[in-house]
Amino acid sequence: MVFILGINFPERQLVKQALQSFFGIGPLTCNKIMARFYVHETAKIGDLANKQVLSLTAALSEMKIENDLRRQILDDIRRLRDTGTTRGRRHALGLPVRGQNTRSQIKTAIKLNKLDRRLGLKGPR
């Protein structure tokens, strides 16, 4: 087992899969990190040298991933809601924010009574 940022990874797991398991690291970022530390795409975690594991851990600790990224996203949404922007109001109501068609989503939300639950209201049912 190899220990990276508080998570134990089995030695047979691919480095690419292990890196992508962190929230905020997708395929592109993973490929950049692996190229930076000269790790092959098919390399397994058990094949890495101790120095490479330490350098990967150091690089990941500098990045904004996992809880830091989640906290930033929630703070951004909270800021939009507090300023009263249209995007913030739509986030609060659980509606699409970026101009998607709302015809079917609204019908589904009304059917499932999601809007009333988010607002804390009791429905007539």
N, C-alpha and C positions, 0 to 999 in steps of 0.2 A: 504494500500500500504506500502510495506517495501522497504527501500532505501538502496541498497548495491552498493558501488563504482559508484555512479552517475546514477544508473538505478533503476527505480521504478518497483517492481515486485508485481503482485496481490497476495493477501493473500491466494488464493485458489491454486496457482501454487505449484507443488512439488519442494522441495529443490534441488533434483537431476536435474530436468530440468532447474532450474534457474542457477545452477552452470555451467551446460554444455552449456548454452547460451553464456558464455564468450569465446572469441577466445583463444585457447590454453589450454582449460580444456576439456578433453575427459572423457569417462566413468571410466577409471582406476584412473585418478587423482581425479575425483569427489568422487569415492568410498573411496579413501584414506583420503580426507578431511573430509568426513562425518563420517568415523570411528574415526578420530582424535578428533572430537568434539561430539561424541556420538549422532549422528543424525540418526534416522531410515530411511530406504529407502523410505517408504511411507509417511514420514512427509511432511507437507505443511509449507510454509513459515510463515503463520499466527500462526502456532503452536509453533514456536521457541520463546524462551525467549529473552528478550532484550540483555542479556549478551551473548547468543549464536550468535546473529546477529552481535554484535560488534566484537566478536572473529573471526567469519567468515570473516568479512570485513578486520580485521587486517591481517589475514592469506593471503587473496587474494591480499592485497596491497603489501605484501612482494614478491609475485610471479611475474614472468615476463609473463604478459598476455596482451591481447588486443593490443594497439598501440605500447607498448614497444617490444612485440614479433614480430609484423609486421615490425617494424623498424629494428630489429636485422636480420630478414630474408632478407630484402632488402639490408642491409649493407653487408651481407655475399655474396649475389649474385653479388653486385657491386664490391666487392673485387675480386671475381673470374673473372669477366669481365676485371677488370683493370690489373690483373696479366697476362692475356692472356692465361689462361688455356683452355683446350678443353671444360671442363664443362661450363666455362664462355662464350665461343663463342657459344655453343649450347643454353645456356640460352638467349643470345642476339638474336639469330635467331628464337627462339621459337620452337626448336626441342627437342625431348626427350633427357634427360641428362644421364640417368642411363642404357644405353645399350638396350633400347627397340627396337623392330623391327620398322624400319622407312618406310617401303615400302608403306603402306597405308596412313600413316600420311603425307608423302611428297606429294603424289598425291592429297590428300585433300587440303593441303596448297597451292599447285600450282593452283589448281582449284579455290580456293577462293582468290587467290592473296594475302595471308597473308604475305608472305616473303617480297614482294615488299612494302607493306604498312608499315611494321616494319622498313625497310631500308630507307623509304622516297622516293622511286622511283615511277615514273608513268609508268604504264603498257602500252602495245601497244593498248589496247582496247579503 
